[in-house]
Amino acid sequence: MMENEKIKKTLYELRNEIEVDIDLKKQLRKTLVKKSRTRKWKNAWIPLIAAAIMFLAFLMSNEQMQHVKASSLKIENAISFLDIGSGEITAYTYHAGRLYLSLEGRGIFVYGNELKQVSNDTADSFSRSSKGEKLLFTYNGDVFLFDVKTMKSEKVLDGTSDSSYIYPEWKDQNHIYLTKVTDNEKQIVEVNVQTKKETFIVSGEMASLVEKEQKLVFERHGEIIIYNVKSGKETIVDRGKNPSVTNEGNFISYVKERSGFEDVWISDMDLETKNKVTTNPPPRFEPSGEGMYRYQFPIWGNDERTLYVMKKRNDGENGPAKIMKIELSEQSSTEIETVKSYLQALMVRDDDFAKSLLKDPPEFLTYSNPKQIGFQILETTKKEQSTSVKAEVYWTDTSLAYYKVSTYDFTLMKENERYVIETVKELSATELLSNEQNEIELVKDGKGEALFSLQDIPQSFIQTENIRFSSLLRTHDEKNVIFSLQGMDETSEVTLFSFNREIKAFNLLATLEGGVMYKVALDATGRYLTADYSTDALDSKMLIFDLEKGKQTDFTNVRSKFWKGDKLILEEVAETHSMYYQYDPHTGSKINY
């Protein structure tokens, strides 16, 4: 009873603090004629206030859930999904679910379901933020407004012979922050877009505005600094470069170098914690005192859980620039998710992410051949201080008649609130290969079994004598072998077959144009088969064969990367770039990866 009285007293006190519309209250009273109704509504405000309190409590708890610390964010996934092989990426930004990239000498492109050119203009820097549908960019010292709806650009500010502008940032509809570059220094200035009036703010470059706190985060002489616009107070965040803040203003991303190794870091805006979110491995060959990659311009997506960063090789292998997507989560990845992420990273050769998931990573993780093309998780066993995850991993050797199914035991332990792979042990391996007698041989536990030879294949299926076995695999139920025959003449065809081990029967699946077969792979269900091949040195072709319905779907300028369950991760290849997508063979739909 005493507890109820306390609640009632509290509600009465709250009632007195709520503003009441007196006129509305009188009008409502006039409409309530019957006394019984009046009594019924006498204390109606009590449940309303209680509901309001509960709603406010929910909002407050939800708000608190969102404000996690940088140190609490774990890497959920990371993949280099966009390779630019021609034309340097001079600038990029993220707006409304799309990446906007400027390629030197080629124009501005947008990455959605494809990489599409939207302007002939070139940018050397983009604004981090937008106002409505308007982005800012700079080029050769001048400032431009870019409308993402019309794809039109308009010059709003000219540089001069003595100074130029770079790194634009919106303040409000009429004002922008810019880095003004002169012979002597770099200054952050505020410019009124209408009047062109310029106001000096602070020495430094690459400012990001934290709108809710009226603070600027910028770089100066190798340090990341927070500047309070109202008070002029400066606070050093860390050593680093290329800072960027989230739209909500809770986190800062930047690149930091330690002992020659660059990595991407994130920090809380209140500077309570910091977190390294990349693991830059050493070079593959001679040690140089630097990491394998150089990272640049880590920018945030629409939320505070996605980062985009550009990386380039730093070890003499002048590969294309790559855009990597890093997904963060306050929840630790499970043991299975950790193993899946590790195997996926190996298949796309993201060594830096793969090594971050290992307790003691080796010097080399990935090789050109043999290479992994798929996997399936078999089982998980919880132990007292660790977890065992068993997985089946599928390997192939490009253009050769070689396929391996390996069973691995991954032992994981929790370290710093996340799972890391402590050991990887191969438990068994079954190989399918072509031996010296031109037989397809199954090798298991060191014992070989000849399944069939070239001479066993019906002559009606063979168009030429000058052939060899090429890419092949064993189906998951172990009942069938799918293999290809590679013609050795210039005009020869490539043929794809299945062999039923139980009834010793061959079936012709597909005949491909003359060329070279690279690999075949099977989805997790065993229904869909991919075959990668080319008809000349410059093209990339792929087919998906529905083994249930006997239906074939052909693709050009595409390479399969790996099967993720029954979804295919594929790479679209153009003359100047390549991009990853996820393809659903059931629906024929494609989404960004």
C-alpha positions in Angstrom: 0.0 0.0 0.0 2.8 2.4 0.9 4.4 1.7 -2.5 1.1 2.5 -4.3 0.8 5.8 -2.3 4.3 6.8 -3.4 3.5 6.1 -7.1 0.3 8.1 -6.8 2.1 11.0 -5.1 4.7 11.0 -7.9 2.1 11.0 -10.6 0.3 13.9 -8.9 3.6 15.8 -8.9 4.2 15.0 -12.5 0.7 16.2 -13.4 1.4 19.6 -11.9 4.4 20.0 -14.3 2.4 19.2 -17.4 1.1 22.2 -19.3 -2.8 22.1 -19.8 -4.8 23.9 -22.4 -7.5 25.5 -20.1 -9.9 26.4 -22.9 -9.8 22.9 -24.3 -10.4 21.5 -20.8 -13.6 23.7 -20.3 -14.9 22.7 -23.7 -14.4 19.0 -23.0 -16.2 19.3 -19.7 -19.3 20.8 -21.4 -19.5 17.8 -23.6 -19.4 15.3 -20.7 -23.0 15.6 -19.5 -23.5 12.5 -17.4 -21.9 12.4 -13.9 -21.2 8.8 -14.2 -19.1 9.5 -17.3 -17.4 12.3 -15.5 -16.4 10.0 -12.6 -15.3 7.4 -15.1 -12.8 9.9 -16.6 -11.8 11.5 -13.3 -8.4 9.8 -13.0 -7.9 9.1 -16.7 -4.8 11.2 -16.8 -3.0 8.7 -14.4 -2.6 5.9 -17.0 -1.8 8.5 -19.7 1.1 9.9 -17.6 2.3 6.4 -16.7 2.3 5.5 -20.4 4.2 8.8 -21.2 6.8 7.9 -18.5 7.2 4.4 -19.9 7.6 5.9 -23.5 10.2 8.3 -22.3 12.1 5.6 -20.4 12.0 3.5 -23.7 13.4 6.4 -25.7 16.1 7.0 -23.1 17.2 3.4 -23.0 17.1 3.2 -26.8 19.3 6.3 -27.0 21.7 4.8 -24.5 21.9 1.6 -26.5 23.0 3.6 -29.6 25.9 5.4 -27.8 28.4 2.5 -27.5 32.1 3.2 -27.2 34.6 2.9 -30.1 36.4 0.2 -28.1 33.1 -1.8 -28.0 32.8 -2.0 -31.8 34.0 -5.2 -33.3 34.8 -5.9 -37.0 31.8 -8.0 -38.2 33.0 -8.2 -41.8 35.5 -6.5 -44.2 35.7 -7.0 -47.9 37.5 -5.2 -50.8 34.5 -5.0 -53.2 35.6 -2.5 -55.8 38.9 -2.5 -57.7 39.8 0.4 -59.9 42.5 -0.7 -62.4 42.5 2.3 -64.7 42.4 5.9 -63.6 43.4 7.0 -60.1 40.7 7.5 -57.6 41.1 11.2 -56.8 38.2 11.5 -54.4 35.1 9.7 -53.1 32.2 10.2 -50.8 29.0 8.4 -49.6 25.5 9.8 -50.0 22.1 8.1 -49.6 23.3 4.6 -50.0 25.7 5.2 -52.9 29.4 5.8 -53.4 30.4 8.7 -55.6 33.9 8.4 -57.0 36.1 10.7 -59.2 38.5 8.9 -61.5 41.4 11.0 -62.9 40.8 12.0 -66.5 37.5 10.0 -66.7 34.9 11.9 -64.6 32.6 11.3 -61.7 31.0 7.8 -61.2 28.3 6.5 -58.9 28.4 3.0 -57.5 24.9 1.4 -57.1 23.9 -1.7 -59.0 26.7 -0.8 -61.4 29.6 1.7 -61.8 28.0 4.4 -63.9 29.5 7.6 -65.1 27.3 10.6 -64.2 29.6 13.6 -65.0 32.6 14.4 -67.1 33.9 16.7 -64.3 36.7 15.5 -62.1 37.1 16.2 -58.4 40.1 16.3 -56.2 38.0 16.3 -53.1 34.3 15.8 -52.1 32.3 17.1 -49.2 31.7 14.5 -46.5 28.2 15.7 -46.0 25.3 17.0 -48.2 22.5 19.5 -48.0 19.5 17.9 -49.5 20.6 16.6 -52.9 23.6 18.8 -53.0 27.3 17.7 -52.7 30.3 19.9 -52.9 33.6 19.1 -54.7 36.7 20.9 -55.6 38.9 20.8 -58.6 42.1 22.7 -59.4 41.4 25.0 -56.5 37.9 25.9 -57.4 34.7 24.9 -55.6 31.6 23.3 -57.3 28.1 22.4 -56.3 27.0 19.0 -57.5 23.3 18.1 -57.7 22.9 14.3 -57.4 19.4 14.4 -58.9 20.2 16.2 -62.1 23.9 15.2 -62.1 24.7 18.9 -63.0 27.6 20.8 -61.5 27.9 24.6 -60.9 31.0 26.5 -59.9 30.4 28.5 -56.7 33.8 29.8 -55.8 37.1 30.5 -57.7 40.5 29.9 -56.4 43.2 32.6 -57.1 46.7 32.6 -58.4 47.9 32.9 -54.8 45.5 30.4 -53.1 43.3 27.4 -53.8 40.5 25.5 -52.1 40.2 21.9 -51.2 38.2 19.6 -48.8 34.8 21.3 -48.7 32.4 20.8 -45.9 28.8 22.1 -45.4 28.1 24.3 -42.4 24.5 25.3 -43.4 22.6 26.1 -46.6 24.6 29.4 -47.2 28.0 28.7 -45.6 30.7 26.1 -46.2 34.1 25.3 -44.6 37.1 24.9 -46.9 40.8 24.3 -46.6 42.6 27.3 -48.1 46.0 26.4 -49.4 48.7 29.1 -49.9 52.4 28.9 -50.3 52.9 29.3 -46.5 50.1 27.3 -44.8 46.8 25.6 -44.9 43.9 27.3 -43.3 40.3 26.3 -42.5 38.1 29.1 -43.6 34.3 29.7 -43.6 32.8 31.1 -46.8 29.4 32.6 -47.5 28.4 31.0 -50.8 26.1 34.0 -51.7 28.4 36.9 -50.8 31.7 35.1 -51.1 32.8 36.6 -47.8 35.6 34.5 -46.3 36.4 34.2 -42.5 39.5 32.6 -41.1 38.6 29.8 -38.5 41.8 27.9 -37.6 45.1 26.6 -39.1 44.7 23.1 -40.5 43.0 21.0 -43.2 40.3 18.5 -44.0 37.6 19.8 -41.6 34.5 17.7 -40.7 31.7 19.4 -38.8 30.0 17.9 -35.8 26.8 19.9 -36.2 25.1 19.1 -32.9 28.2 20.3 -30.9 29.4 23.0 -33.3 32.9 21.4 -33.4 35.3 20.9 -36.2 37.5 17.8 -36.5 40.5 18.4 -38.7 44.2 17.5 -39.3 47.2 19.7 -38.6 50.9 18.7 -38.8 50.1 15.0 -38.4 47.6 15.4 -35.5 43.9 15.0 -35.4 42.3 17.9 -33.5 38.8 18.8 -32.3 38.1 22.5 -32.4 35.2 24.1 -30.5 33.9 26.8 -32.9 32.3 28.8 -30.2 35.1 28.8 -27.6 38.1 28.3 -29.8 39.4 25.5 -27.6 41.5 22.8 -29.2 41.8 19.1 -28.1 44.2 16.6 -29.7 42.6 13.3 -30.5 45.6 11.3 -31.7 48.4 11.3 -34.3 47.0 10.6 -37.7 45.6 11.9 -41.0 42.4 12.0 -43.1 39.8 12.4 -40.3 36.1 12.0 -40.9 33.1 12.0 -38.5 29.8 10.1 -38.5 26.6 12.0 -39.4 25.5 11.6 -35.8 28.8 13.0 -34.5 29.7 10.2 -32.1 32.8 8.7 -33.8 35.9 9.9 -35.7 37.7 7.8 -38.2 41.3 8.4 -39.3 44.5 6.8 -40.6 47.3 6.3 -38.1 50.9 5.2 -38.8 52.9 3.2 -36.3 56.4 1.9 -37.1 55.8 2.2 -40.8 52.4 0.4 -40.7 49.3 2.4 -41.5 45.9 1.3 -40.1 42.4 2.7 -39.8 41.4 3.8 -36.3 38.2 5.1 -34.8 37.8 7.2 -31.7 34.9 8.4 -29.6 34.1 12.1 -29.9 34.5 12.4 -26.2 37.9 10.7 -26.6 37.2 8.0 -24.0 38.2 5.1 -26.1 39.9 4.3 -29.5 39.9 1.2 -31.6 42.1 -0.1 -34.5 39.8 -1.6 -37.2 42.3 -2.9 -39.8 45.3 -5.2 -39.6 48.0 -4.1 -42.1 50.2 -7.2 -42.8 53.9 -7.0 -43.7 54.9 -7.2 -47.4 54.9 -10.6 -49.0 58.5 -10.4 -50.1 61.5 -8.5 -48.7 60.8 -6.6 -45.5 60.6 -2.8 -46.1 59.7 -1.5 -42.7 56.2 -0.6 -44.1 52.9 -2.4 -44.2 51.6 -4.2 -47.3 48.9 -1.5 -47.8 48.5 2.3 -47.7 45.1 3.4 -46.4 43.4 6.6 -47.3 40.2 8.6 -46.5 38.2 6.3 -44.2 34.6 7.7 -44.5 31.4 6.6 -42.9 28.2 5.3 -44.5 24.7 6.4 -43.5 25.1 4.8 -40.1 27.8 4.5 -37.5 28.5 0.8 -38.3 29.9 1.0 -41.8 33.2 2.4 -43.0 34.6 2.8 -46.5 38.4 3.1 -47.0 40.7 3.1 -50.0 43.7 0.9 -49.9 46.6 0.4 -52.3 49.5 -2.1 -52.3 52.7 -0.8 -50.8 55.0 -3.7 -51.5 56.1 -3.2 -55.2 53.1 -5.0 -56.6 51.3 -2.0 -58.2 47.9 -3.4 -58.2 44.7 -1.4 -58.6 43.3 0.8 -55.8 40.6 -1.0 -53.9 37.6 0.3 -51.9 37.1 -1.8 -48.8 33.9 -1.9 -46.8 34.3 -2.5 -43.0 31.2 -3.5 -41.1 31.2 -2.9 -37.3 29.0 -4.2 -34.6 28.8 -3.9 -30.8 27.9 -7.6 -30.7 30.8 -10.0 -31.0 30.7 -12.3 -34.0 29.9 -15.9 -33.0 32.4 -18.6 -33.5 30.7 -19.7 -36.7 30.6 -16.2 -38.1 34.3 -15.7 -37.3 35.2 -18.9 -39.3 32.9 -17.9 -42.1 34.5 -14.4 -42.3 38.0 -15.9 -42.2 37.3 -18.3 -45.1 35.6 -15.6 -47.1 38.6 -13.3 -46.7 40.9 -16.0 -48.0 38.8 -16.5 -51.1 38.9 -12.8 -52.0 42.5 -12.5 -50.9 41.9 -9.9 -48.2 44.9 -11.0 -46.2 44.7 -8.0 -43.8 41.2 -8.9 -42.6 42.0 -12.7 -42.5 45.0 -12.1 -40.4 43.1 -10.0 -37.9 41.0 -13.1 -37.1 44.0 -15.3 -36.2 45.8 -15.3 -32.9 49.2 -16.0 -34.5 48.9 -15.3 -38.2 51.5 -16.8 -40.5 53.6 -14.7 -42.9 51.6 -15.9 -46.0 47.9 -16.9 -46.1 46.8 -16.9 -49.7 48.4 -18.3 -52.9 47.5 -18.2 -56.5 47.0 -22.0 -56.7 45.6 -24.2 -55.4 42.9 -21.8 -54.1 39.7 -22.0 -52.1 36.4 -21.7 -54.0 33.8 -22.6 -51.3 33.1 -24.0 -47.9 30.4 -25.4 -45.6 30.2 -25.4 -41.8 29.7 -28.9 -40.5 29.4 -28.7 -36.8 30.3 -26.8 -33.6 31.5 -28.2 -30.3 31.7 -26.1 -27.1 34.5 -27.0 -24.8 35.5 -25.7 -21.4 37.7 -22.8 -22.6 37.4 -23.0 -26.4 35.1 -23.8 -29.2 35.7 -26.2 -32.1 34.2 -25.4 -35.5 34.5 -28.0 -38.2 34.3 -26.9 -41.8 34.6 -28.5 -45.2 36.6 -26.4 -47.6 36.8 -26.8 -51.4 39.9 -26.2 -53.4 40.8 -26.1 -57.1 43.8 -25.4 -59.4 43.1 -23.0 -62.2 42.5 -24.8 -65.6 43.9 -28.1 -64.2 42.0 -31.3 -63.4 42.4 -30.9 -59.6 39.8 -30.7 -56.8 40.2 -31.2 -53.1 37.7 -31.4 -50.2 39.4 -30.7 -46.9 37.9 -31.0 -43.4 39.4 -28.5 -41.0 39.0 -28.1 -37.2 39.1 -24.4 -36.2 39.8 -23.9 -32.5 38.5 -20.5 -31.2 39.0 -18.7 -28.0 37.6 -15.4 -26.7 40.2 -12.6 -26.6 39.4 -8.9 -25.8 35.6 -9.6 -26.0 35.8 -11.3 -29.5 36.6 -14.7 -30.9 39.9 -15.4 -32.5 41.1 -18.5 -34.3 43.8 -20.1 -32.2 44.6 -23.1 -34.3 43.6 -24.5 -37.7 44.1 -28.3 -38.2 43.4 -30.3 -41.4 41.6 -33.5 -40.3 41.2 -35.2 -43.7 41.5 -34.5 -47.4 40.0 -36.1 -50.5 41.5 -35.3 -53.8 40.1 -35.7 -57.3 42.7 -35.4 -60.1 43.9 -36.6 -63.5 46.7 -39.1 -63.2 49.5 -40.0 -65.7 47.2 -42.6 -67.3 44.6 -40.0 -68.2 42.3 -41.4 -65.6 40.3 -39.4 -63.1 41.4 -40.7 -59.7 39.9 -40.3 -56.3 42.5 -40.2 -53.6 41.3 -40.6 -50.0 43.5 -41.3 -47.0 46.4 -41.9 -49.3 44.6 -44.6 -51.3 43.7 -44.0 -54.9 40.7 -45.2 -56.9 40.5 -44.8 -60.7 36.9 -43.7 -61.5 37.1 -43.5 -65.3 39.5 -42.6 -68.2 39.3 -40.7 -71.4 38.7 -43.9 -73.2 35.5 -44.6 -71.2 33.8 -41.5 -72.4 31.4 -42.2 -75.4 33.1 -41.2 -78.6 29.9 -39.4 -79.7 30.6 -36.8 -77.0 34.2 -36.1 -78.2 34.8 -33.8 -81.1 38.6 -34.1 -81.3 41.3 -36.5 -80.3 43.6 -33.7 -79.0 41.9 -33.1 -75.6 42.7 -33.3 -71.9 40.8 -33.3 -68.6 40.4 -29.8 -67.1 38.5 -28.4 -64.1 36.4 -30.8 -62.2 34.6 -31.4 -58.8 32.8 -34.0 -56.8 29.2 -33.4 -55.8 28.4 -33.1 -52.1 26.6 -36.4 -52.0 29.7 -38.0 -53.5 27.5 -39.7 -56.2 28.7 -37.7 -59.2 31.8 -36.2 -60.7 31.4 -33.1 -62.8 34.3 -32.5 -65.2 35.4 -30.7 -68.3 37.3 -31.7 -71.4 39.6 -29.0 -72.8 40.3 -29.1 -76.5 44.0 -28.4 -77.3 43.5 -26.9 -80.8 42.7 -23.2 -81.3 39.2 -23.8 -82.5 38.4 -26.7 -80.1 35.4 -26.6 -77.8 35.2 -27.0 -74.1 32.7 -29.6 -73.0 31.1 -30.1 -69.5 30.0 -33.5 -68.3 28.7 -35.3 -65.3 29.6 -38.9 -64.4 27.3 -41.0 -62.2 29.5 -43.2 -60.0 26.7 -45.7 -59.2 25.6 -46.5 -62.7 28.9 -45.6 -64.5 27.0 -43.3 -66.9 28.2 -40.0 -68.6 25.9 -37.1 -69.3 26.7 -34.1 -71.5 25.8 -30.9 -69.6 27.1 -28.0 -71.9 29.3 -27.3 -74.9 31.1 -24.0 -74.7 32.8 -21.9 -77.4 36.5 -22.6 -78.0 38.6 -21.3 -75.2 40.0 -22.1 -71.8 38.2 -23.5 -68.8 39.3 -22.0 -65.5 37.2 -23.6 -62.7 33.9 -25.2 -61.8 32.2 -24.8 -58.4 29.0 -26.0 -56.7 26.6 -24.2 -54.4 25.8 -25.5 -50.9 22.6 -27.2 -52.0 24.3 -29.0 -54.8 21.7 -27.7 -57.3 23.7 -24.9 -59.0 27.0 -25.3 -60.8 29.2 -22.4 -62.0 31.8 -22.7 -64.8 34.3 -20.0 -65.5 36.0 -19.9 -68.9 37.2 -17.5 -71.6 37.3 -17.5 -75.4 40.3 -15.2 -75.6 42.8 -13.5 -73.3 40.6 -10.4 -72.7 37.2 -11.8 -71.8 35.7 -13.4 -68.8 32.7 -15.7 -69.2 30.7 -17.7 -66.8 27.6 -20.0 -66.8 25.3 -21.1 -64.1 23.9 -24.6 -64.7 20.7 -25.7 -62.8 21.4 -29.4 -62.3 17.8 -30.1 -61.3 16.2 -28.4 -64.4 19.0 -28.7 -66.9 18.8 -24.9 -67.5 21.8 -22.9 -68.4 22.3 -19.1 -67.7 25.2 -17.4 -69.5 27.2 -14.3 -68.3 29.9 -12.2 -70.0 32.5 -10.0 -68.3 31.9 -11.9 -65.1 33.9 -14.1 -62.8 32.6 -16.2 -59.9 34.4 -15.7 -56.6 32.7 -18.2 -54.3 29.3 -19.6 -53.2 28.0 -18.2 -50.0 25.4 -20.9 -49.3 23.1 -20.8 -52.3 24.0 -17.2 -53.2 26.9 -16.5 -55.6 29.5 -13.8 -55.0 30.5 -12.8 -58.4 32.9 -10.2 -59.8 31.9 -8.0 -62.8 34.9 -7.2 -64.8 35.2 -4.1 -67.0 38.2 -2.7 -68.9 39.0 -0.3 -66.1 37.5 -1.8 -62.9 35.9 -4.7 -61.3 33.1 -4.9 -58.7 31.6 -7.6 -56.4 27.9 -8.4 -56.3 25.8 -11.1 -54.8 23.6 -13.1 -57.2 20.6 -15.2 -56.4 20.2 -18.0 -59.0 16.7 -18.7 -57.8 15.4 -15.3 -58.7 18.0 -14.0 -61.1 18.4 -10.9 -58.9 21.7 -9.1 -58.1 22.5 -6.8 -55.2 25.6 -4.9 -54.1 28.0 -6.8 -51.9 
